[in-house]
Amino acid sequence: MGSPAGWRAAPAKRARHERCPERPRGPAAMGDRCDPRRWDTERLCQHLSQCGLGEPDLLRRFRESGVTGSMLLDLPACALEIARVCLPDERLKVLSCLNSLRQQHLDEMKVDEMKVFNDPIHGHIEIHPLLVRIIDTPQFQRLRYIKQLGGTYFVFPGASHNRFEHSIGVGYLAGCLVRELKERQPELDITQRDILCVEIAGLCHDLGHGPFSHMFDGRFIPLARPDLKWKHETASVEMFKHLITSNKLEAVMELYGLDLEEDMIFIKEQIGGPIDKTACENAWPYDGRPKEKGFLYEIVANKKNGIDVDKWDYFARDCHHLGIQNNFDYKRLLKLIRVCEVENQKFICTRDKEAENLYDMFNTRHLLHRRAYQHKVGNVIEIMITEAFQKADKFWKIEGSGGKLYQISTAMEDMEAYTKLTDNIYLEILHSSSQELKEAREILRKIERRELYKCLGETRPEAKKEVSKNNKLEESFWLGFSKMLPPNVEIKAEDIIVDVINMDYGMKDQNPIDNVRFFCKANPSKPITINENQVSKLLPKTFSEQVIRVYCKSQDPAVFPAAKQYFVQWCIENDFTKPQDSDVVAPHLTPIKKSWNKTRDDEHRTSEHSCRQKLSFDK
């Protein structure tokens, strides 16, 4: 399972006969005196001789290649290694010998076999027994009770899937990708340890999500603790450490060949980025793997261009449950990637003919945000849940380690308390009888009765103008609108909510494809860049946008129509784009701004006039 050294390790180091180390603790101490996973080349050759496979030429090839027990005890994954060392007539005998050894070892050590999961997206998938041990812990099972899409489930009835199945899918895809690279490019020296660490990182990358997923770290925490710079990846690293120690999985990890110091660092770095954030710009920032294996950090969470297995799974899974067509096929991309060297560093590169498909991939991401993740009703429900959590925060107590009590907004400071914090808090507040939770309970009851805050409209800033998320927009709307209302109608400042949404291709206003390296069929080892002009003239020219929505809490029937009309006036005053329904809602206002009244015929005439002027000038 885990190989302490690579396939092409120096033969001289592997040929030396050493006594097998004793296992001081854990499951490995129960079985054979010498764990076959820790056998060096010489001990493995001795076992082959005992099985009647002691031909000098065969043993010489094993010694020259530096094959160890840990490299061959993962059947059928070891078949590729055996094919390189053994002649065709020797392979079946060697595989049979190793298979019997492996089965005996598993029986003695009471280690589980690979398990098969039936996933609705990826079909029947095999999961490594160490990953199964991680899945079968309270910290991982917690993800069953956190909706993948948060409040979106209140709009799309099929979006009932959870972080649990997504995490399993990402772990599986991470293993698929790294094994493809290992098989296609043996010179990369990808070991079984590397594969296992990448799979674990994929499996555990979302352990730190709070109730209703991104609502918790994107809406609730910034309001409840505005001075705290916190994101769920930070909690994922802490929860992973807590999962391993509280379930005493260190010995199990060692049993499968992992190094508790180096590999734990590698897994945490894949989830949360470099541990030492102060490393100098030109220095290699990671400690878990050297620069030669830097491409491994691009598999689970790719910080360079955003092309990673996390997106591949949630594109397919979310589209499936939302009922939206997914136009991106990760299986094709898996077959058309390889590692190339760019400026003395190895990167995962894509075949040149896949450039347009990568644009489709990021367009799928944007489509999901537009149609589902940032749906105006789903967003207002998350705003209401966030308000309910804020009102319940100081009254809700969660017991952590040592009996210490935490609030909703502080539970992430203690992983024992955070393990208990899931979407279930919604129902607990909703069905509570506490007088202290009355305000929070009433907000959730409004959601249940579909008495939602009303959306007054949607607009955007004009080109090259960015709006920051602050209370000034809400204040300006309330001040202007309250002056227009008749004396008998009242609206409070807190009744107005301005929601500013940033949508992009994953790298703000940058084109992520600019950071992708490609290779061509003629020379697959040479990385190249491809700009948008080489792909198509119909590609997007901008890669980010802001959407501004205004909601009104007031249920007064006299307020909503007037507020919708004032929204159009407010857009004019702030130099925002024309709302879609403004001609119907406020026809007396829309002629005020000339740029809003340009029709396609006007634009055509303007263009035609410009052409005539140019022709006249040319004459």
VEXLUMLUM-702192 format. One record per residue (C-alpha): x, z, y; residue in three letters. Coordinates in steps of 0.2 Angstrom, whole numbers, plus 5000, padded with zeros to 4 digits. Each point is the difference from the previous one (the first is absolute). Layout:
XZYALA...
end
This chain:
500050005000MET501350055013GLY501749934999SER501450115008PRO501049845003ALA499749815001GLY500049874987TRP501649935006ARG501050165000ALA501850004997ALA500349994981PRO501550115001ALA499050155006LYS498649974988ARG501149984984ALA500750185002ARG499450114986HIS499250165008GLU499150154992ARG498249995004CYS499550135013PRO498850144996GLU498350015009ARG499950175008PRO498150005004ARG498349914999GLY499349894987PRO501749924996ALA500650164993ALA498750004986MET500649854990GLY501549924993ASP501750085004ARG500549855009CYS498749905011ASP500149824995PRO499649965018ARG501750075005ARG501049914987TRP501549915006ASP500549834992THR501150074987GLU498650124994ARG498849864999LEU501249894990CYS500150154988GLN498250004997HIS499949814998LEU501350024986SER499050144992GLN498549875000CYS501149874990GLY500449905016LEU501950045001GLY500649825001GLU501650015011PRO499549855010ASP498350075005LEU500750175004LEU501449915011ARG498649925010ARG499150165003PHE501650085006ARG500549865011GLU498350005008SER500050195003GLY498250024992VAL499450185000THR498650094991GLY499050025015SER500049825003MET499349954983LEU498750144997LEU498749925011ASP499249874988LEU499549875003PRO500950005017ALA501750004991CYS499649844991ALA500949905014LEU501650114998GLU500049974981ILE499849815002ALA501550005011ARG501150104987VAL499349954983CYS500049844991LEU498249934995PRO500250064982ASP500650185006GLU498650035012ARG498650054989LEU501150124990LYS500750085016VAL498250025008LEU499450084983SER501450125000CYS499750055018LEU498150014998ASN500150124986SER501350115010LEU498849995016ARG498550054990GLN501050154991GLN500650055017HIS498250005008LEU499350104985ASP501450135002GLU499950015019MET498149995000LYS500149875014VAL498549895003ASP499949814997GLU499549885013MET498250015005LYS498849855004VAL498950015015PHE498549885002ASN500149965019ASP498649895008PRO501349915010ILE501549984989HIS499250014983GLY500850104986HIS501650075006ILE501350104992GLU500650165008ILE501650094996HIS499850184993PRO500950085014LEU498849925012LEU498650064989VAL500750185001ARG500049985019ILE498249935000ILE499450154990ASP500450135014THR498850085012PRO500949935015GLN499849824993PHE498250024994GLN499650065018ARG500049815004LEU498449984990ARG499150095014TYR500749905015ILE499149835004LYS501249865002GLN499149935015LEU499350165008GLY498549975010GLY499949824995THR499050064985TYR498550045011PHE499949825005VAL500649914984PHE499150074985PRO501349934988GLY501550085008ALA499950164990SER501749994993HIS501350135003ASN501950035003ARG500250044982PHE499749834992GLU501049915015HIS501550114996SER500049964982ILE499949825005GLY501450015012VAL501150094987GLY499649864987TYR500449865012LEU501650085006ALA500650004982GLY499449814998CYS501149955015LEU501650094996VAL499949944982ARG499849825005GLU501650025011LEU500950084985LYS499649874988GLU500349855012ARG501650075008GLN501050114987PRO501450005012GLU499050125012LEU500450144987ASP498350075001ILE499950154988THR498650084991GLN500250155012ARG499849885014ASP498449934993ILE499350184996LEU500450065018CYS499149855008VAL498550024989GLU499950195004ILE500149965019ALA498649874999GLY498950134990LEU500350145012CYS500149915017HIS498350065006ASP500050184994LEU500050065018GLY498349925005HIS498750125007GLY498150005000PRO499349825003PHE501849934999SER500549925017HIS498750095009MET500950164998PHE501749955006ASP499449865012GLY498550095009ARG499950194995PHE501850065001ILE500449915017PRO498550095008LEU500150174991ALA501950015002ARG500549875014PRO501850075001ASP500449974981LEU500849844995LYS499450004982TRP499649864988LYS499450004982HIS501649944993GLU500850165005THR498750104990ALA500349884986SER501850054998VAL499650185001GLU498649994988MET501149904988PHE501350145000LYS498650134998HIS499349904985LEU501650004991ILE500550185002THR498350084998SER499749904984ASN501850034994LYS500349824997LEU501950005004GLU500450024981ALA498849854996VAL500949895013MET501750054993GLU499349954983LEU499649835006TYR501849985007GLY499750045018LEU501250095011ASP499150145009LEU501149995015GLU500349825003GLU498449924993ASP498950135009MET500849955016ILE499749814996PHE498250034996ILE499750105016LYS500949875011GLU498949864993GLN498450105005ILE500650075017GLY501549905005GLY501850065003PRO500150194999ILE501350015014ASP499249915015LYS501550035011THR501249884990ALA500949885011CYS499349835002GLU501349914990ASN500250134986ALA499049984984TRP498650125003PRO499550044982TYR500850134987ASP499049964984GLY500749834997ARG501549915007PRO500049855012LYS500249884985GLU498350054994LYS499150015017GLY498749874994PHE499250134990LEU499450095016TYR499049845004GLU498850014985ILE498850155003VAL500050015019ALA501049855008ASN500550065018LYS500849835003LYS498549884999ASN498650094992GLY499949904984ILE499950134987ASP499050054984VAL498950135010ASP499249865009LYS499849894985TRP499050134991ASP498950055015TYR499649825004PHE499449964983ALA499250174997ARG499150015017ASP499449825000CYS499350034982HIS499050165006HIS499549935017LEU499449844993GLY501249905011ILE500949854993GLN501950034998ASN501049845003ASN501750084996PHE500750004982ASP501450114997TYR500349944982LYS500649835007ARG501250095013LEU500750114986LEU500749844991LYS500749935016LEU501150145007ILE501950044997ARG501350105009VAL501249915011CYS501550075011GLU499750005019VAL501550065011GLU500750104986ASN498450084995GLN498849954986LYS498249965004PHE498549954990ILE499749815005CYS498549894997THR500049814995ARG499849895015ASP498449924994LYS499250175002GLU500150015019ALA498249955003GLU499450124986ASN500950145009LEU499049965016TYR498450004989ASP500550184994MET500250075017PHE498449915006ASN499150084985THR500650175007ARG499349965017HIS498449944993LEU499750164990LEU500350105016HIS498849895010ARG498650004987ARG500250174992ALA501350125005TYR499649995018GLN498149974998HIS499150075015LYS498850104990VAL501350074988GLY501150055015ASN498650095009VAL499650104984ILE501950044999GLU499950065018ILE498550114996MET500950074984ILE501550045011THR498950095013GLU499250104986ALA501850054993PHE500550055017GLN498650125003LYS500250074982ALA501950015001ASP500250185007LYS498750074988PHE500549914984TRP501350104990LYS501049934985ILE501150124990GLU501849944997GLY501550074992SER500250195001GLY498250025005GLY500349945018LYS498549915008LEU500149835008TYR498849895010GLN499549824998ILE501349955013SER501450114993THR499849984981ALA501349874999MET501350145004GLU499750074982ASP499949884985MET499050134990GLU498750005014ALA500149825003TYR499649964981THR498350085003LYS499649895015LEU499049854995THR498449905005ASP499050144992ASN500250105017ILE498749885007TYR498750064987LEU500550185001GLU499750005019ILE498449904998LEU499250124988HIS500750165008SER498950135007SER501350085012SER499550025018GLN501849965005GLU499949834992LEU498349965008LYS500649875013GLU501149914987ALA498650004987ARG498849925013GLU501249865003ILE500149964981LEU498150014998ARG499949875013LYS501149894990ILE498950034985GLU498449965010ARG500949845007ARG499850075018GLU501749935005LEU500749985017TYR499649835008LYS501249875003CYS499849935017LEU501149854998GLY501849934995GLU501349935012THR501849965001ARG501350015013PRO500549845009GLU501649924993ALA501750095002LYS499050165005LYS500150154989GLU498850155001VAL500750184994SER498950124991LYS499550145013ASN498550085008ASN500149905016LYS499049864993LEU498650124995GLU500050095016GLU500049835010SER498549944990PHE499050175002TRP500350015019LEU499449835003GLY498550004988PHE499450185006SER499949935018LYS498849864994MET498850124991LEU498450065008PRO499950195004PRO499050054985ASN501249924988VAL501650094996GLU501549964990ILE501550114996LYS501849945001ALA500350044981GLU498549894996ASP501249845003ILE501349954987ILE501249865003VAL500949954984ASP501549895002VAL500549914984ILE501749924997ASN500049864987MET501549904995ASP501049924986TYR500850174996GLY501549995013MET499150015016LYS500249855011ASP501449934989GLN499849864986ASN500550084984PRO500549844992ILE501449995013ASP500850144989ASN499849914984VAL501449914991ARG499649854989PHE501049904987PHE499849824995CYS500049924983LYS501649905003ALA501050165004ASN499150164995PRO501450125004SER500149945019LYS498750095011PRO499249905014ILE498850045014THR498449905003ILE499150005017ASN498149975003GLU500349825006ASN500849964983GLN498450064991VAL498549945010SER499449975018LYS498450104996LEU500850174998LEU499650145012PRO501150025015LYS499650185004THR500150144986PHE499150155008SER498450035010GLU499150155007GLN498150034998VAL499150125011ILE498350074995ARG498950125010VAL498850114991TYR498650115008CYS499550174991LYS498450015010SER498449974991GLN498949995016ASP499149834999PRO500249985019ALA501950014999VAL500549874987PHE499449845008PRO500750055017ALA501750054992ALA500149834992LYS499749925016GLN501350115009TYR501249964986PHE500149825006VAL500350065018GLN501450114993TRP500849864992CYS500049905016ILE500850145010GLU501450034987ASN500449824997ASP499449994982PHE499349854991THR498249965000LYS498950094987PRO499249884988GLN498250055005ASP500350025019SER499049855004ASP498450084992VAL500450185004VAL500549985018ALA499649825006PRO500050055019HIS501950064998LEU500849874990THR500149875014PRO501050125010ILE501749964991LYS500449825001LYS501149994984SER498650074990TRP498949855004ASN501149864994LYS499249904987THR500849884988ARG499449865011ASP500850085015ASP501650014990GLU499949824995HIS499749945017ARG501550115007THR501149924986SER499449835004GLU500350025019HIS501750064996SER500449844989CYS499349895014ARG501250085013GLN501549984988LYS499649824997LEU499849975019SER501750095003PHE500849894986ASP499549845009LYS
end
